[in-house]
Amino acid sequence: MLYLNRKLGEAVIINQDIEVRVVAISGKTVKLGFTFPPEASVLREEVVEAIKLANQAAARTAGALPAVVGMAARPAEPGSEPPDG
């Protein structure tokens, strides 16, 4: 991890097209301003973690899906009759 010190109004440029600028400092809180191309994705860490957990849960559910689908797709055993409905 890279650590940098920046003062109010100073910036860091990443890959020549992403700018991160210190726009305000209040106590222990620093407000950052970002300038980046429209194709770039910028998410807060907690949002990325929530998406990752949701994707893992969906993958576990999807892993069980073929077994359920396989049960539904099985033909009825010979001699069995469908239930009255």
Order of alpha helices (4+ residues) and beta strands (2+ residues): beta-beta-beta-alpha
